[in-house]
Structure formats: C-alpha cells, structure tokens
Amino acid sequence: MQPVDAPTLSESRKHRDPGESLFRPGVNCFTVARAARVGLLVDGEAYFKAFVAAAERATRSILILAWDFNSNTCLRFDPETRDDGPPARLGDFLNWLTRRQRELHVHILDWDYPLVFGVDRELPPTYGFGWRAHRRVHLAYDNTHPVSGSHHQKIVVIDDALAFIGGFDLTERRWDTPAHSPDEPHRVCGEARYPPFHDLMMAVDGQAALALAGIARARWMGATGHALPPPAPAPSRWPASLDIDFTDIDVALARTLPETALQTGIHEVEALYLDMIAAARGLIYIENQYFTAYRIGEALAARLAEPDGPEIVVVVRLFSHGWLEEHTMHVLRTRLIQRLRVADHYGRFHIFYPHIDGLDENICIDLHSKLMIVDDEVLRIGSANLCNRSMGMDTECDAALEARGDPQVAATIHAFRNELLAEHLAVAPQQVEDAFRQQGTLRGTIDALAGRTRTLKPIERLPEWPETVIELASVGDPAAPVSLDRLIEEFSPEVAVEEEVAPRHRRKLVKRVALKVGLFFAVVGALTAMWRYTPLAAWVDASRITAWAEEFAGRPWAPLVILVAYTPACIVMFPRPLITLAAVVAFGPFLGFAYALSGILIAALLTYVAGLYLPRHTVHSFAGRPLRRITDTLRRRSLLAVTALRLVPLAPFAVEGLVAAAIGIRLWHFMLGTLIGMLPGTLATTIFGDQLEAALHDPTQINYTVLAAAVVGVSLLTLAVRRWLVSQHREAVPHGDTGNRAR
C-alpha cells in the first residue's frame, strides 16, 4: 500500500504525548519486541500464498498454533502447477517440505475441541483417519483449558525468524479473494460452497518473531510435557513476494490466558483494548466477528458520552453462524449496540456490515477479522474477538504497533484503513481518501461512497429480545472460567450439606462428575459421528419424526405404553424427560402432560410399595450418603422434604421412593410431595416439547420467550429448594456433629 498524508487531528483531542508509548509490558502486553519488517495481509488468498512462500524457505522448524487445522485445506489454485512443485493440499505440502529438508520438523498444536464441533472438522489423523503425516510432522491436541474454553491463538512461526499472527487458521472455509465474489468457483469445501470470507494477518520478523516462537513453544510444553529446543539462528525467511509495510518498528504482543489451577489469569488483550479506547482522540475503527464484550462496551460508551470524544465506526458481519450463535452472541450484540446508542449523545457511534448483491438469503460476507485502528496512531490485529470469552476464557494473542509521532508509520496505518474501506465499498483507496478529506468523518466517507452492489450498510433495525433471553444468552459468552470445584459447590447438595468434606471424598466427587461429563461428550460424539458418516441425518428428519409420532398416537395401546414406560425408566435411570417429550410430540401438550405426570406417579407408587417390603439393610445400601444424611429432615418435614427431593434429587428417583417407605413417610405425603415436586420439571419439559413439535412443523413458530421463562422459572425454583433443603439439614444436625465420616 502507498502511504498518504494523514489529516491532522485537532490539538484539543490530544490526550497523550505523541512520542509516549501506549504499550506497557506486564500490564497491557506480554512484551514489546523489534521487527525489522512487518507485512499486513488481507484475505485468505494473500495469507495462504505468503505462508506457502515462507514455509518453502524453512530449514529447521515450523510451529503452528491453531483453533482448527485441516490437512485437506487447498492453499492455492494455480492454473498451471509444475509436477515438481509443492502440492496444493496443506497436509501433502507439509509432508513434501519435510521430505525436501531433512532437518525440518513441523509441530502443529491444535485445540482439542469437543466432539460436538466434529461435524465441520477433519477427524484427527492421530486416530488413524485420513491424512498420514510424515514422521517429522508432529500433530498434538491441546486440552489444557477450562471447561467450555478453547485455544484460539492463531500463530505460525518459520525457523523462529518469521511469524504470522492474526485471525486465520490453516483450515477449510478460509480461502477467498478480496473481491468476495458470490460466484467465486474456488470457494468450495468438499462439494459445498461457503460464503465469502474476510480476515487479516500480520507478518513479523526479528525479535517479534522470536517472541511469538517463545509463546508457541510454551504452549507445546504445557500441552505435551515436551520441550522444543529452538533452532539455530537463521537468516531472513521473508519471501520476496511478501510486501513490507513497516520497517524497524516495535511490536507489542498481548495475550489472554484463562485462570486455571496451574496459572493465574492474564488479561493483556482486554487491558490493551481499554487503553487504546482511552487514548483515542478522533477516530476508532473496528472490524470484528463479534461485538459483545461488556467492559469494552463500557469503555466505548464512556468515550461517546464526552462532548469531544472520538468517532467510533464498527464493521461486523450481519448474520450469525447457526441457531445457537444466533441466540447467544447475536442477542448480546444487540444489547451492546442498544446501550451504545443510548450513550451516543453526539451522534458519533456507527455500526455497519459488508454487503454484496448475489448472495442467497440469510447468507452474508463472513467478516472474521479482529482489527482496531486508533487515530492512525495504533494498529492492532490478532485472534481476539470483541466478546467476553476472548477477554478471560479462551487463549488469545494479538499484535499491535504504534506510530509514536512517526509520520511515515501514521501514514501507512491511515493507508491500510483506506485499503480496508475500499475493499468493503468496492472503490479505489484514493477514492476513500478523497471522500474522507471532503467529509471529515468516516461515517460521511462511507455514506458518500455507499450504494453500489458491494458496499457497507448500517445496522439499523435491531430485534427485540426479552431480558430473560438476554440473561440466558450471557451463559454462552462467559468472561472467566468457572472451576469444576466451584460448580460442585454451587450445584451439588452432597458438598453443600457437608462443607468440610474430606479432601479424598471431594476428589472422588470430582472424578465422578468428570466421568459423567466425559460420558456425556462420548455419547454426543458418537451421535455426531453417526449423523455425519451414516444415513441417520437423511433418515431422521422433521417429516419422518412427525409421521412416526402421529402413527404412534393413533395406536389404541399408545397411552398405556407411556404410562408404563416411566417405571422401568426410573429403575434403569433412563432420562424421564425424553419420555415426556415423546408423549407431548405424539399426543399434544395437554394429553401428553397428563399421561406423563400420571406415569411418573405410577412409578413413584410402585417404588414406595417396593420399599415397604424390601429388607431395611437392602434399602440402606441403595440409598446414597447424601440421602442417608437427611433422613432426619425427611422425617420431620416429610411433605416439604419429599417435594424438595423431587425438585432437587439427591438420589435416583426409584431409590427416593424406597427410602421414603422404609423410614415411614406417609403414603399421601409421599405422593402429594411427588406430584408437587415433579410438576415444574414436567411442565417445563411439556412446554419445550410443545415448542419442539411446533418447530418440526414450522421452525418459525418457536416462542423463545416462553422457553426462556420456563427455564428461568424452574432454575430459580430449584435453587431456592436446594438452599432450603441444606438449611433444614443443618438445623437437624447437632452442633459439632457432621455425620458419619470415613475413618
């Protein structure tokens, strides 16, 4: 890009000495390291080309940190490829490199993703599937992250001499050209076309590349337990085809590392965002996949409230990826936009999405970039999204550089911003520059150049979301990890009742919970594999399910099956809500609810009767330790206690019936308590089943407000009853007596 003279900002907006560095190692960055050269790469075609050219120069080491890695990724689409040239597929290319360079080792550290992500990913070659890696191509998976967290850093290092950092993974569905043409023939994954994709990377060498190599080696050590010795110092690995945008400049590296048992949390990514926003004098330009981060939103709102604060222009993608993201990140984005518009007293907040004619309905340009430019003074590119989890939950790494009064650096940053806007608006960068000089604001510039088949459109109309839906959506974007111990303390009565439980009992409980979680993901993974690699997806569709349900409901014996099914289900601990869902889909909400509740009561009665006739020692062996500890509460508050146990079970359903009979709880207390206690959960499942049945016929008929209200109501009631049960136990146990403990 050709630098241009950036317009001078007014003296009144200069909050900081231009020569003073914004970067503070240990606070808003990990380190500041010198780069002899820095290159800025826009879109997949440019990045993949640069990666291939750089990797061909590697002699000792290639390090790859990835959120996703796919050996089938096509790196280029050359019309003519030499027979002796590098293969186009990533896996074959890496094998080719190692055969070509006898001392070259390639280390790939991929996120050890949950199997629920497996539908869109390559099956791990380490399991014997697909790609056969060369013996000097080492692939490992990193699971050293909190529950529900991820490793999101995207870094590639060549011989510790050249590094790439940004938002791109070396995986499928990333390649595209800056034209983002709706008819691009090469934008295909397998046999399916994927939407236009926009992202950014930064290339650095010198000490900055060495620092990124250190981050990559530390990650490998933490994930595998094996240290990677650095290669001998190498000469430049910068390919001639890679344009140089900056020379001899300091680069700051900012990380997010979540708090775990082995490390304290590091929040340099968030701190640097906050410092950049605070330092802005005239303009903040943002491109980001997400826009939900609460503290970032607070900082932007504070600047919007200032009479002479900066103009803030944000570019995001229009649609979300799938139903789940639509009802988490999209909901939270709506809330943040609304808050910023309320704070925008002076009309300086503007949010856009890139648009191009010719895309199918509900398809948009997939803007995946993570960029912030402040005042043509600070430029930042990395992996961190503007969402809460990137601030404290996932591992992230961003790179930033600053002008510090250097007019050449400022002009290059300014030119890069023009280049990005020119791409989005389908004009030449000089047209952006001319319009900016005429209009004086970025919003004015965009409005002056908008209106083509490819353009930036403002996000104007926002969907209305109930507050309950927004609060539920927040669960999908946590700002910090929650430890397993914390979850157990919050939700496990066994630990809540016996707070000073012995450490070894606690370890057993943690293992038990971990085993259940592992089994859950194993089942989900098996179902995912069946869905992807068997005819199950085509066989089990909405029309077939509704047809089966209607056929079943028409059988005269169908209600009896539902009524009887709950008893064996309680004995073998089959999930009762699945039977309730089936009943509601088959018979409708009213009959389904009646059959379900009747079946549950029949199962409760049969287990109670069995408890009357079984020997006491047998019942005692069936009852878990938590249930045995609260027998005094059961005896003293039988109706309330049974109600509480049915709402918040401490043991399997059948076992609670056996124990209730064995300790002499009256039958009518037991049955009424079961009725009251099972009512909320059964009702919530019925509501969900009714909405599921509606969705099978017409997905647009789902009432998310009703679903959210049901979930929140049952959750609050469950929490209240849990706390009551614990308090009743504490009253029943004499002071100083903590029950029967293992010796």
N, C-alpha and C positions, 0 to 999 in steps of 0.2 A: 504494500500500500504506500501511497505517496503522502508524506506528512503535509498538513496545511497549517497555516497560521490560525491558532485558536482564538476566538473572540475573547477580549479581556473582560474579566468579571469586575464588578464594582468594588471599590475599596471597602465599602460598608459591610460586605459579606465575607471579608477575610477574617476568619476566626483563629487562624493559626499562621505562624511564620512559614512562608513557603519553603524555606530551607530545612525546617524541622521535620524529622521523620515521624510518620504515623505508627510505624511498627515498633512494638515493644516485646522483645523475646521473653518468653516465660509468662506473658500476660495475654497478648492477642496474636502471638505466633510462636512457633516452636524455635525457629531460628531465622536469621537473615543471612543469605549466602549469595556470593557474587556469581553472576552468569556472564560469560564472555559474549554469548549470543542468546537471544530469545526470539522464538517464532510463534506466531498466532495462527492457528489452523481452524478453518470454518468448514464444517460439514464433513461427512464420512469419506467422500472421495479423496479429499485433501489429506485427511489424517491417515487413512489406510495406505495411501501412496507414500507418505512420509515414513510411516512405520516400516514398510517393506524396504525402502531405500536405506533406512538406518540399520535395520536388522541384518541386511546383507553385509554391512561393514563390521558386524560383531565378530570378535575372535575368541572371547573368553566367557562372557556372561550376558544373558538376557533375563531380566527379572520382570515378572508380570503379576501385579495385584489386580484382582477383578471381583466385581459383583457377579458377573456372569462371563463365562468363557465357552466358546463353541468352536470345535475344531473344523466344523463344516463351513465356517464363515468364508465367503468369497471376498478376497481382498482387492481384486481388480477385475476389470472387464476389458482387457486389451483386445482390439480387433485382430492383431497378429501377435502370437506368442511363440517365441523360439522354443525348439524342442529341448535345448539345454538350459533354458531359463527357469526361474523359480516357479514352482506350482502356484496356482491361484488360490487354492484352499489353505486356510490357516494351519491346520494340523499337518498337512503334507509339506507346507512351506517350512515349518519349524523342524520337521524331520530332515528335510533337504539341507537346511542350514547346518545341522549338527553332523550330517554325513560329510558336508563340504569343509567344515572346520573341526578338526579332530580334538581340539581342546575346548570347544564351546559347550557350555552347559546352559540349558534353559530351565528356569524354575517358574512354575505357574502356581500361584496361590489363589484359589477360587473360594468364594463364600460357600460354606457347607449349608446350602439352602434347605429349607423344609421340602419334603416331597410334594407338598401341595403346589409348589412352583414348577414341578417337573413337567407339566404339560407343554410349557413353552421352552424347555431347556433340553440340552443334549444329555442323554443318560451317561453317568460317569464312566469314562473309559477304564477307571481303576477297577470297575466291577466286571470287566471283560467284554463290555459292549463297544461297538463302533470302532473309533479311531485307535490305532496301535501306535503308541508313542515310541520314539527312539529311546534307547536306554539312557541317553544323556538329556532327554526331555523329561523333567520331573514334575508331576502334577500332584498337588496336595489340596486338601479342603480344610478350611479354617472354621472351626466351630467355637472359637474362644470369644463368644459374645453372649450377652444376656439373653434370656428367654424373650422371643419375639423381636430381637435386634438383628442386625445384619452387618456384614463388612461391605462398605460401599465405596472404599477408596479405589480409584482407577489410575494406576501408575504403571508405566513401562520404563525400564532403565536398561540402556545398552552399554556394557563394559564400564559401568559406573561413570561414563563420560558424557552421556546424552540421556535425557529423560523426557518423557511425555507425561503430562498431568492434566486432568480435566474431567469431562463427563462421559467420555466414550469408553465402552467396554469393547474388547475384541470378540464380538459375538454377532449373531444374525440380527436382522431388522435394524441395522445401524447405518448401512451404506446409503448414501444419497448424494446428489449434486446440489449446488446452490440454487439451481433452477426449481427444484422440488416439483417437477412436472407431474401432473396427475397421471400421465401416460408413460412414465419412465419404465422401460421394459426390464431393466436390471433390478428394479426394486421388488424382488421376489424372495420369499423364504419358503423353500420346498416348492410346492406348487401354488402357494397362496401369495397374493400381493399384499404388501403392507403400506401404511400411509407414509407420506413424505416425512423425513426425519431431519431435524436441525439440532446440531450440538457443536461444542467448541473444545479445543485442546490447546495447551501451551507446551512448547518445546523449549527446554533449557539445557545448557551445558555447564562446564566448570564446576565450581563448588556447589552450586544449586543442584546439579545432577547428582553429585556425591552425597548431598544431604538426603535427597529422595531415595538413593540407594540404601542409606542407613535406615530409613523408615521401612523399606521393603524387607531388608534383612532382619530387622527386629520383629516384624510380623511373621516371617518364616520361622524364626527361632521360637516365638511364642506358640505357633500352631503345631510345629513338628517336633520341637525339642532339639533340633539340629542346627548348628551354626553354619552359616555360609561364609567362607573366607572371601574377602574382597579380592578381585583380580589385581594384577599388577597395573600400575598407572598406564593408561593408554592415550595415544594421541587422539586428536579430534575424531569423533564419529559423525560429525554433522554432514549430512549429504548435500551435494551441490544443488540438488533440486528443491531443497527446503529454504524458503525465503527467510531472511533475517530482518526482524522488525526493530529490535533493540540491541545495543551492544554495551558491554561493560556496565551492567546495571545490577543493583541489589534486588533479590527476590525473597520475599517472606513466605514461609510455609506455615499454614495454620491447620491444626488438626482438631477433630473431635474423637475422643476415646471415652467410651462409657465407663462408669464406675463398676468395678467387679470386686470379687474377693481378693484379687491379686494386684489391682491397680486403682488408684484414685481417678476420678473423672477429670478429663481435660476438655475445656470448652473454648479453645482458642478461636475456632470458627465463629462462634457466636460473638465473642469479645471483639473480633476484628470487624464483623458486620456492624456492631453497635458503634465502634469508634469511627468507622467510615461514615456512617449516617450522621454522627455528631459533628464530624469535620466538614461536611458538605456546605458549600457557600451558595452555589447557584443551581446545581443540577445533580440529580441521582438518576442514573439509567440502569434498569434491572431487566435481565432476562432470566426466567426460571421456570422449571417444570411445575413446581408447587409454589403456593403463596399462602401459608397457614401459620407461620411461626409467630407465637404470641408476643414474645419480647421484641422481636424485630418490628412487629406491628405497632407496639407501644412507642418504640423509638421513632418510627416514621410519623406516627400521629403527633408526637411532641414537636417535630420539626414543622409539620403542617399547621400547627397552632401558632407558630411565630409569624409576625407580620412580614418579615423579610427572609423567611426560610426558603429552602431550595424547592425548585420544581421537581416533582417525582414522577417518572414515567416507568411503568412496569409492562412488560410483554410476557404473557403466559399462553399456554395452549387453551383452546376453547373447551374441549371435552376431556373427560377422564377415561382411564383405562378400566372398563368393566364396571359392573354393578357395585362391587364393594368399594372401589375407589370413589365412585360417584357419590356414595352415601357416607363417606368419611372425609377425604381430602377436599372434595368439591364443596361439601357442606361447610367445612371450616374455612375454605377460601371465601365463600360467600359472606360468612360472618366477619372476616377481617376486612374485606372490601367495604362492607357496610359501616364498620367502625371508622375506617379511614375517611370515608365520605362525610361522616358526621363531624370528624375533626377538621375537615378541609374547609376552613372559613374563608380562604382566599383563592380558592379555585386552582390549586397547584397539583392536585393528585389526578393522574390519568392512567388508566389501565387498558391495554389493547390485547388482541390476539391476531396472529398471522392468518390471513385468508387467501385462498386461491380458488378460482372457479374450476369446476370439473370434477371435484371430489364427490363421492357418494354421500348420501345423507348420514349424519352422525359420524362422519369421518373428518378429521382436521389435520393440519400440519402438526406433527408431533414435536413440539418445541421441548427439547430436553436439556437445553443449555443452562449453566449456572454461572451467571455473569453479573458483576456490578461495576459500573464506572461512575466515579465521583469527580465532577468538575474538570474533566480532562487531566486530573492530577493522580488519581489512583485507579488501577485496573486490576480486576480480580477474576480468575477463572478457576474452577475446581469441580469437585464431586458433590459438594454440599448443596442440597436443596434448601429453599426457604420454608422449611417445615420444622416442627418441633423436634422430631426424632433425629434430624441432622444436627441439632444443637447439643444433644446429650445422649442419644440412644444408639446410634449407628457409628461405626468408624468412618471418618471423612478426612479429606485432605484437599486444601485449596492453595493456590499460588497467587501472590499479589506483587505488584510493583508500583512505584510511585515516581512522579516527576521531580519533586523536591526543588522546584524552581528552574529546572532544566527545560527550556522552551522546545527543544527538539523532542524530548520524551513526551511532553504535553501535546505537541502537535501530532505525534504518532498515535497517542491514545485517542485524540479527537478524530483522526482519520479512520481509526478502527471502528469507532462508534458510527461514523458516517457509512462505512462499508456494511455494517450490520443492518442499519436502517435502509440502505439502498437495496440490499437483498430482500428485505421484507416488503418494500414498496415497489420493487421491480423498476428501479430507476438507476441512473449512474450516481456514484458517490458525489461527484461535483454538483449534481442537481440538489442533493441533500444539503451540501454546504451552502449553495446559493440561497436555498429556501430558508435555511437557518439564519443566515445573515439578514435576510429580509424580514423574517417573522420575529426573531429574537427569543423564541421559546421552542422547545422541542414539540410541544403539542401543536403549535402553529405550523411548524415544519411538516409534521405528519398530516395535518388537515389539508395543507396546501398541495401535497403530493398524493393524497389518497384518491381512491375511486377507480383504480384500474382493476383488471381481472385478478391481479395479485396485489394485496395491499394489507395495511393494518386497520382493523376495525375495533372501535371501542366496545368494551363490555358495558352494556347499559342496563338491560333488564336482568335482575337477579331473582332467582326463585326464592319463595318464602319457605323457610324451614321452621317448624316448631322448636322451642327451646329444648324440649326433651330429646329431639333428634340430634340437635347440635351437641348436647352433653354426651349422648351415646357415641357420636362421631369422634369425640375427643379421645376415646379409648384407642382408636386406630392411629393416633399421632402423638404418642407419649413423648414428653421432653426428657425423661430419665428412666432408666431401667428399674424394675421392681424385683427384688431378690425373691428366690423361692422361699426363704425363711419368712420374709415379710408376708408373702401370700398365705403361707400356712398359718401364721399368727392371726391374720385377718379373717380367714375363712375356715379354719379347722377348729371345731369345738374341742377336739382332743387336746390341742395345745392351749387353747384359750382357757379351758377349765383348769388345766394343770400347768400353770405358767412356769413353775420351776421344775418342769420335767427334766429328767436326767439327760445329759448330752447324748448318751448312746441311744435312748429312746427317740430323741429328736433326729438322730442320724437315720434310724430305721424308718421314721416317718418320711424324711426327705427322700430316702431310697424308694419307699412305697409310692410316693407322689410322682417321683421321676419315672418309675416303672409304668405307672398309669399313663403319664404323658407320652412316654415312648411308645406304648402300645397303641395309643390314640393315633399318633403320627404314622405308625406302621400300618394301621388299618386304612388311614386316609391315603397313604402312599400306595397301598395295594389297589385300592379303588381307583386312584388316579391312573395307575398303570393299566388296569383293566379298561378304563374309559378310553385310554389313548391307543392301546395295542390290541383291543378286541372289538368285536362288533357291538359292544354294550352301548356305546354312545348313540348309535343309529337305532338300536333295538329299544332302548328305554328313552322315549321322548314324551312330550306332553300329551300328544294324542293317544299314545298307547296307554299311558298311566290312567288317564281319564276313562278310557274304554274299559280297562281292567276293573277300575273302581265301580263303574256303572254295572258291569256284568256281575261283580261280586254282590253288590247291593240288591240285585234282582233275585238272588237265591233265597228261598224261604228259611234256610238254616243259617244265613249270614249273621243275624243278630246274636244267635246263640254262640257262634264262633267267637265273636267279640267279647261276650260276657264271660266265656270260659277261658279265653286266652290269657287273662291277667293273672290267674292263679299259677300256672307253670312259669309264666314270665317272672313273677316275684320270686319263685324258688330258684330259678337259674340266673336271676339278676339280669334278664333281658330288659332293655330300656322300655319302660311302660309308655313314655310319650310317643314312641313310634307306633304303638297300637292305637293310641288316641288319635294320632294324625291320620292313620289309615281309616279309622271309624268316621272321622269328620269328612275326609275326602269322599268316602263311599256313601255316607248317609246324610251329609249336610251338617251344619253346626248344631242344630237343636237335638236331633236324634243321636248324632254322633256323641255329643256331650253327655246325653242321658245314658247311652249304652256304656260309655267309658267310665263314668262315675259309678254306675251300678256294678260293672265288672270289678272295679277297684274295691268296692265294699264287699262283694262276694269273696274276693281273695283275702281281705282282711278278716272276715268272719271265719273262714276255713283255717287260717293260721292261728287265730285265737283258740279255736276249738282244739287244734292240734296241741297247743301249749297247755291245755288243761289235762291232757292225757300222757304227755311225754314226761319221763323222769326229770326231776329238778336238776340233777347234775348234767343231764344232756342239754337242757335249756341253758344252763350256766356256761357250758362250753361253747354253745352257739353265740352267746352274747359277747360283743366286743368289750374291751376295757372301758371305753368311754360310756357305753350303755350301763355297765355294771356300776360305774361311779355315780350315776344319777338316779339309782333306784329309790333313794330317799325322796328325791324330788318327785318322781313318778307316783310314789305312794301318797305324799302329802297333797299334791296338786294334780290328781290323776287326769281330770278332763283337760285342764290347761296344758299339762305336760304332754299328753298324747297329741293334742293339737300341735304343740310346738315340735314334737318329734316328727310328725308327718310333714310339717313345713320344712324343717331342717333336720333331715335324718342323720342319726349318728351310727346307724347300722342298717343292713338291708331290710327292706320292707317286711319280709316274712319273719325275720328274727325279732323285730319290734313287736309283732303280734304274739309270738311265742313267749317273750319275756313279760308282756303285759298280762297275759293269762297266768303265768307262773307266779307272779308277785301279787295276784289278787285284785287287779284293777277290774272294776265292774264292767260288764259287757256293754251296757248302754253308754257309759263314759268312753269306753274304747271306740265304739262305733261312731258316736257323735263327734269325738275328737278326730277320728279318721276322716269323717265327712267334711268337717270344717277345715282341717289341715290340708286335705288334698284338693279342696275346692279351688284355691287360687291358681295352683300349678296346672290343674286340669283345664280351668277356664282359659289360662294363657295359652296352653297348647291348642285348645279349640280355636281361639282367635287366630293363632298362627296357621292352623290347619285350614281354616276358612279362607284366609288370605292366600295360602298355597293353592287351594282349589281354584280360587279366582285367577291366580297367576297362570295356572295350567291352561285355562281357557283364554285369558287375555291378560298379559303382563302389565298392561297399563291400569288395570283395576286394583292394584295393590294399594292399600291405605297405610302408608308408613307411619302416620300419626297414631293410628290405633295400635300398630305393632309396638311402637316405641313406648306408648303409655302402658301397655301390658307388661313389657319387660321391666320398665322402671318401677311400676307398682309392685310386682312380685319381688323384685330385688330389695326394695325398701322394706317390705313386709318381712322378708326372710332375714334381713339384717336385724330388724327390731326383735324378732322372736329369738334369734340366736343370742342376742345380748341378754334377753330376759331369762333364757334357759341357764346361761352361765351365772347370772346373779342369783337365781334360785338355788343353784348347786352350792354356791359359796355360803349362802345362808344356812344350808342344811349341814354343811361340814363344820364340825367344831374347830375353833381357832387352834392352829398348830397341827391339825390333822390333815394331811394331804392325800389320804387314801392309801391303798395297798401298793407299795413300790417294790420293784425288783431289787433283790439284795445282791 
